[in-house]
Amino acid sequence: MPVQLNSVEQLHSYLKGIIKRARHHAQETEDILLTLAGAVILEKDDNTPLEAGSYRGNVANVLWATIHGQRYVFTYNSDDQQVVIKRGTTRGIAVGEFDNNTSTRQIIRIFRQL
């Protein structure tokens, strides 16, 4: 069941946890996470909450956002060592992949195409 991130404090806690886990298990995405988080916050539709996945009562490395009226999910693909944005669900079509080699310009381009 997703957990709504309705306050700056909740978002802060979520991002700290994601970055902490990336430092230990996904270093190839650690550098891009803040830029990606900023893009999500900037581009998400007004009056729609960000939602974090949960697992056994704790937030998980999954984030849902509604952007331009479409629901997207951000997950970590350990095989490709990238953060992936998919349309709709975790099994949806991938519309973007991000790692430390992704430039800010590339992120902007992907978000504009959503």
Secondary structure by P-SEA (a helix, b strand, c coil): cccccccaaaaaaaaaaaaaaaaccccccccaaaaaaaaaaacccccbbbbbbbcccccccbbbbbcccbbbbbbbcccccccccccccccccccccccccccaaaaaaaaaac
